[in-house]
């Protein structure tokens, strides 16, 4: 009998991890399945597209709750046992901390189930409350004892995981995020009467939207022809709206589906995240020929070459962001050259086809 490949993520929000999960589900065909919790912007569309191959666990939540965790353990276990009735082996590929912890512990008790976990970014950092950080770290350590393989999108996460006692040495594989760069055309905005600086991301602490708003206010006060756009939404939106109230050149557009078209209307891409895996939006911006000003964190440092395809700045360095954006605003030729080199880098190093083949290779190796 064939092998079932099951993707598992807590919630189908609109984000890079969720997009990767859906891509892998499509690539694994009729023997590919998806397990998620309820809700999220992509939930209904995915359910409509994949039908019975999309399995919902009512107790799989992103929030910490011992009650839901215990019930989810048995929900997930029952689903995997059910799949085993049709398949000799099951590969459970988890994404995100919650699904990763529960999924690896469940699979550890099932002889037919192999576990792969992708790290899309560690929420174990100084920006997270110490108690939560302690919980996350030890949950990762314990669950990794039950897992078979860990994929990281950033090379730095392999060293970090080993240093923290997460995972087994030799059971890691680096597979960077990747995109279908052919879907993105280089921006041809030249000599425009206004300059657009854009961001795409969830409005949550990880993406640092409050720092984004402070930077946007400072830059628009310096340049009368500069506009800022934020594509995305989240629980910090109300605070951002309060901060930018009255400034008509800073706009929050919510989520949009036409990302390539939106990027083609930008001049600079700006992402001040506090932590990341390897952000897909940065690759999309680079494929669109945009220079990138971003925080020097995790996989972002492996995508953006400082002073070549853009600039890297410390996560909360408001003046640093303002200085680098100012430099690019004033120098159209530098924007063009950085954007061109950024697209060349994506084409060469972040190919979708290569990423898929590497991931399918991991599936074959563990089964």
C-alpha positions as CSV (number, residue, x, y, z in Angstrom):
1,X,0.0,0.0,0.0
2,X,1.2,3.6,-0.6
3,X,2.4,6.0,2.1
4,X,0.0,8.8,3.3
5,X,1.7,12.2,3.7
6,X,-0.2,14.4,6.2
7,X,0.5,18.1,6.7
8,X,-0.5,19.5,10.0
9,X,-0.8,23.1,11.1
10,X,-2.9,24.7,13.9
11,X,-4.6,27.4,11.9
12,X,-5.0,28.4,8.3
13,X,-4.2,32.1,8.5
14,X,-2.8,33.9,5.5
15,X,0.9,33.4,6.0
16,X,4.0,31.9,4.5
17,X,3.8,28.6,6.6
18,X,0.2,28.1,5.5
19,X,1.0,28.7,1.9
20,X,3.9,26.1,2.1
21,X,1.5,23.6,3.7
22,X,-1.0,24.0,0.8
23,X,1.8,23.7,-1.8
24,X,3.0,20.4,-0.2
25,X,-0.5,19.1,0.0
26,X,-1.0,19.7,-3.8
27,X,2.4,18.1,-4.6
28,X,1.7,14.9,-2.7
29,X,-1.6,14.3,-4.7
30,X,-4.3,11.9,-3.7
31,X,-2.2,10.4,-0.9
32,X,-1.7,13.8,0.7
33,X,-3.8,15.0,3.6
34,X,-4.1,18.2,5.7
35,X,-5.0,18.4,9.4
36,X,-5.8,21.8,10.9
37,X,-7.8,23.5,13.6
38,X,-10.9,25.5,12.8
39,X,-10.8,29.0,11.3
40,X,-8.4,31.3,9.6
41,X,-8.7,33.3,6.4
42,X,-7.8,30.3,4.2
43,X,-9.9,27.7,6.0
44,X,-13.0,27.7,3.9
45,X,-11.2,27.9,0.6
46,X,-9.0,25.0,1.5
47,X,-11.9,23.0,2.8
48,X,-13.8,23.6,-0.5
49,X,-10.8,22.7,-2.6
50,X,-9.6,19.5,-0.8
51,X,-12.8,18.2,0.7
52,X,-12.3,15.0,2.7
53,X,-8.5,15.3,2.4
54,X,-8.8,18.3,4.8
55,X,-9.4,17.0,8.3
56,X,-10.4,19.5,11.1
57,X,-9.6,18.9,14.7
58,X,-11.9,20.9,17.0
59,X,-9.4,21.0,19.8
60,X,-6.4,22.0,17.8
61,X,-5.9,25.6,18.9
62,X,-3.0,28.1,18.6
63,X,-3.6,29.3,22.2
64,X,-2.1,27.4,25.2
65,X,-4.7,25.4,27.0
66,X,-4.0,22.1,28.8
67,X,-7.7,21.1,28.4
68,X,-7.6,21.4,24.6
69,X,-4.1,19.9,24.3
70,X,-5.1,16.7,26.0
71,X,-8.3,16.3,23.9
72,X,-6.4,17.2,20.7
73,X,-3.8,14.5,21.5
74,X,-6.5,11.8,21.3
75,X,-8.2,13.5,18.3
76,X,-5.0,13.5,16.3
77,X,-4.1,10.0,17.4
78,X,-7.5,8.6,16.2
79,X,-7.2,10.3,12.8
80,X,-3.7,8.8,12.2
81,X,-4.9,5.3,13.3
82,X,-7.8,5.7,10.9
83,X,-5.4,6.6,8.0
84,X,-3.3,3.5,8.9
85,X,-6.3,1.3,8.0
86,X,-5.7,2.4,4.4
87,X,-2.0,3.0,4.4
88,X,1.0,0.9,5.5
89,X,2.8,4.0,6.7
90,X,1.9,7.6,7.6
91,X,4.3,10.5,7.4
92,X,3.1,13.4,9.7
93,X,4.7,16.7,8.6
94,X,4.0,19.3,11.2
95,X,4.4,23.1,10.9
96,X,4.4,25.6,13.7
97,X,5.0,25.2,17.4
98,X,1.7,23.9,18.6
99,X,1.2,21.3,15.8
100,X,4.9,20.4,16.1
101,X,4.8,19.6,19.7
102,X,1.5,17.6,19.7
103,X,2.2,15.9,16.4
104,X,5.6,14.6,17.3
105,X,4.5,13.3,20.7
106,X,1.5,11.5,19.2
107,X,3.6,10.0,16.4
108,X,6.2,8.7,18.8
109,X,3.6,6.2,20.2
110,X,2.6,4.9,16.8
111,X,4.9,2.5,15.1
112,X,3.6,3.1,11.6
113,X,3.9,6.9,11.8
114,X,7.0,8.9,10.9
115,X,7.4,12.5,12.1
116,X,8.9,15.5,10.2
117,X,8.7,19.0,11.7
118,X,9.5,22.2,9.9
119,X,10.7,25.1,11.9
120,X,9.2,28.3,10.4
121,X,10.8,30.4,13.1
122,X,11.5,30.1,16.9
123,X,9.2,32.0,19.2
124,X,12.0,31.5,21.8
125,X,13.5,35.0,21.9
126,X,13.9,38.1,24.2
127,X,10.6,39.6,22.8
128,X,8.5,36.8,24.3
129,X,7.5,36.7,28.0
130,X,10.1,34.7,30.0
131,X,7.4,32.2,31.2
132,X,6.2,31.5,27.7
133,X,9.7,31.3,26.5
134,X,10.5,28.7,29.2
135,X,7.4,26.7,28.2
136,X,8.1,26.9,24.4
137,X,11.8,25.8,24.9
138,X,11.0,22.8,27.0
139,X,8.1,21.7,24.9
140,X,10.4,21.8,21.9
141,X,13.0,19.8,23.7
142,X,10.6,17.1,24.9
143,X,8.7,16.8,21.6
144,X,11.9,16.6,19.5
145,X,12.8,13.3,21.4
146,X,9.8,11.7,19.6
147,X,10.4,13.2,16.1
148,X,12.3,11.6,13.3
149,X,13.5,14.7,11.3
150,X,13.5,18.5,11.5
151,X,13.6,20.8,8.5
152,X,14.7,24.4,8.9
153,X,14.2,27.3,6.5
154,X,17.2,29.1,8.0
155,X,20.6,27.6,8.5
156,X,21.0,29.5,11.7
157,X,18.2,27.5,13.2
158,X,20.1,24.3,13.0
159,X,22.9,25.6,15.2
160,X,20.4,27.3,17.5
161,X,18.3,24.1,18.0
162,X,21.4,22.0,18.7
163,X,22.7,24.6,21.2
164,X,19.3,24.6,23.0
165,X,19.1,20.8,23.1
166,X,16.3,20.5,20.5
167,X,16.5,17.6,18.1
168,X,19.2,15.0,17.3
169,X,22.4,16.0,15.6
170,X,22.4,14.6,12.0
171,X,18.6,14.6,11.8
172,X,18.3,18.2,10.5
173,X,18.0,19.3,6.9
174,X,18.1,22.9,5.6
175,X,15.5,23.6,2.9
176,X,15.0,27.3,2.5
177,X,11.7,28.9,1.7
178,X,11.1,29.3,-2.0
179,X,8.6,30.8,-4.4
180,X,7.5,30.5,-8.0
181,X,9.4,33.5,-9.1
182,X,7.9,33.4,-12.6
183,X,4.7,34.7,-11.1
184,X,6.4,38.0,-10.2
185,X,7.4,40.7,-12.7
186,X,10.1,43.2,-11.9
187,X,8.6,46.6,-11.0
188,X,9.0,49.2,-13.8
189,X,8.2,52.2,-11.7
190,X,10.6,54.9,-12.8
191,X,10.5,58.6,-12.3
192,X,7.1,58.3,-10.5
193,X,5.7,61.4,-8.9
194,X,5.2,59.4,-5.7
195,X,7.2,56.7,-4.0
196,X,5.5,53.7,-2.3
197,X,7.1,51.7,0.5
198,X,5.1,48.5,1.2
199,X,4.9,45.8,3.8
200,X,3.0,42.5,3.7
201,X,2.4,40.5,6.9
202,X,0.2,39.7,9.9
203,X,-0.3,42.6,12.4
204,X,1.1,40.6,15.3
205,X,4.1,41.2,17.6
206,X,6.4,39.0,15.4
207,X,6.0,41.4,12.5
208,X,6.6,44.5,14.6
209,X,3.8,46.7,13.2
210,X,4.1,49.3,16.0
211,X,7.7,50.0,15.0
212,X,6.6,50.0,11.4
213,X,4.1,52.8,12.2
214,X,6.7,54.9,14.0
215,X,9.1,54.6,11.1
216,X,6.3,55.4,8.6
217,X,5.4,58.5,10.5
218,X,9.0,59.7,10.6
219,X,9.7,59.1,7.0
220,X,6.5,60.7,5.7
221,X,7.3,63.8,7.8
222,X,10.6,64.1,5.9
223,X,9.3,63.4,2.4
224,X,6.0,64.8,1.0
225,X,5.9,62.3,-1.9
226,X,6.3,59.1,0.1
227,X,3.4,56.7,0.8
228,X,3.4,53.7,3.1
229,X,1.1,50.6,2.6
230,X,0.6,47.8,5.0
231,X,-1.0,44.7,3.4
232,X,-2.3,42.4,6.2
233,X,-4.4,42.4,9.4
234,X,-4.3,41.2,13.0
235,X,-5.0,42.1,16.6
236,X,-2.6,45.0,16.6
237,X,-4.3,46.8,13.8
238,X,-6.3,49.0,16.1
239,X,-3.2,50.3,17.9
240,X,-1.5,51.0,14.5
241,X,-4.6,52.9,13.4
242,X,-4.4,55.1,16.5
243,X,-0.8,55.8,15.9
244,X,-1.2,56.9,12.3
245,X,-4.5,58.7,12.7
246,X,-4.6,61.8,10.5
247,X,-1.7,60.8,8.2
248,X,-3.4,60.2,4.8
249,X,-0.2,58.9,3.2
250,X,0.0,55.8,5.5
251,X,-2.6,53.3,4.6
252,X,-3.7,49.9,6.0
253,X,-5.2,47.9,3.2
254,X,-6.0,44.6,5.0
255,X,-5.4,41.3,3.2
256,X,-5.3,41.2,-0.6
257,X,-5.1,38.3,-2.9
258,X,-3.3,40.0,-5.8
259,X,0.2,40.1,-4.2
260,X,2.2,40.1,-7.5
261,X,0.2,43.1,-8.7
262,X,0.5,44.9,-5.4
263,X,4.3,44.4,-5.3
264,X,4.6,45.7,-8.9
265,X,3.2,49.0,-7.6
266,X,5.8,49.4,-4.9
267,X,9.3,51.0,-4.9
268,X,10.8,49.6,-1.7
269,X,9.8,46.7,0.5
270,X,10.1,47.2,4.3
271,X,9.8,44.4,6.9
272,X,10.9,45.2,10.6
273,X,10.1,41.7,12.0
274,X,11.4,40.7,15.5
275,X,11.9,37.0,14.4
276,X,11.3,35.0,11.3
277,X,11.9,31.7,9.6
278,X,12.8,32.8,6.1
279,X,10.0,35.2,5.1
280,X,8.3,34.4,1.9
281,X,7.2,38.0,1.4
282,X,10.9,39.1,1.3
283,X,11.5,36.6,-1.5
284,X,8.4,37.8,-3.4
285,X,9.5,41.4,-3.1
286,X,13.0,40.5,-4.4
287,X,11.4,38.6,-7.3
288,X,9.5,41.8,-8.0
289,X,12.7,43.7,-8.3
290,X,12.4,45.6,-5.1
291,X,15.2,46.6,-2.7
292,X,14.4,45.3,0.8
293,X,14.9,47.1,4.1
294,X,14.4,44.5,6.8
295,X,15.4,43.4,10.3
296,X,18.7,41.4,10.6
297,X,17.0,38.3,12.0
298,X,17.1,34.6,11.3
299,X,16.5,33.6,7.6
300,X,16.0,37.2,6.5
301,X,19.8,37.6,6.8
302,X,20.2,34.5,4.5
303,X,17.9,36.0,1.8
304,X,18.9,39.7,1.9
305,X,22.5,40.6,1.2
306,X,23.2,43.8,3.2
307,X,24.1,46.7,0.9
308,X,23.7,44.5,-2.2
309,X,20.0,43.5,-2.4
310,X,18.9,45.8,0.3
311,X,19.7,46.8,3.9
312,X,19.6,44.9,7.2
313,X,18.8,46.8,10.4
314,X,18.5,45.7,14.1
315,X,14.8,44.8,14.8
316,X,13.8,47.9,16.9
317,X,16.3,50.4,15.5
318,X,13.8,53.1,14.3
319,X,16.5,55.6,13.3
320,X,18.4,52.8,11.5
321,X,15.3,52.0,9.4
322,X,14.6,55.7,8.7
323,X,18.2,56.3,7.6
324,X,18.2,53.3,5.2
325,X,14.8,54.1,3.7
326,X,15.9,57.7,3.3
327,X,19.0,56.6,1.4
328,X,16.9,54.5,-1.0
329,X,14.3,57.2,-1.4
330,X,16.9,59.7,-2.6
331,X,18.7,57.2,-4.9
332,X,16.6,55.8,-7.7
333,X,19.6,54.1,-9.4
334,X,20.5,52.3,-6.1
335,X,16.9,51.1,-5.9
336,X,17.1,49.7,-9.4
337,X,20.4,48.0,-9.0
338,X,19.5,46.4,-5.6
339,X,16.2,45.3,-7.0
340,X,17.8,43.7,-10.0
341,X,20.4,41.8,-7.9
342,X,17.6,40.7,-5.5
343,X,15.6,39.1,-8.3
344,X,18.8,37.4,-9.6
345,X,19.4,36.0,-6.2
346,X,15.8,34.5,-5.8
347,X,16.0,32.9,-9.3
348,X,19.4,31.3,-8.4
349,X,18.9,30.2,-4.8
350,X,15.2,30.1,-3.9
351,X,13.7,27.9,-6.6
352,X,10.3,26.4,-5.9
353,X,11.0,23.2,-7.8
354,X,14.3,22.6,-5.9
355,X,12.5,23.1,-2.6
356,X,9.8,20.6,-3.5
357,X,12.2,18.0,-4.7
358,X,14.3,18.3,-1.5
359,X,11.2,18.0,0.7
360,X,9.9,14.9,-1.2
361,X,13.4,13.5,-0.8
362,X,13.0,13.8,3.0
363,X,9.7,11.9,2.8
364,X,11.3,9.1,0.9
365,X,14.3,8.9,3.3
366,X,12.2,8.6,6.5
367,X,9.7,6.0,5.1
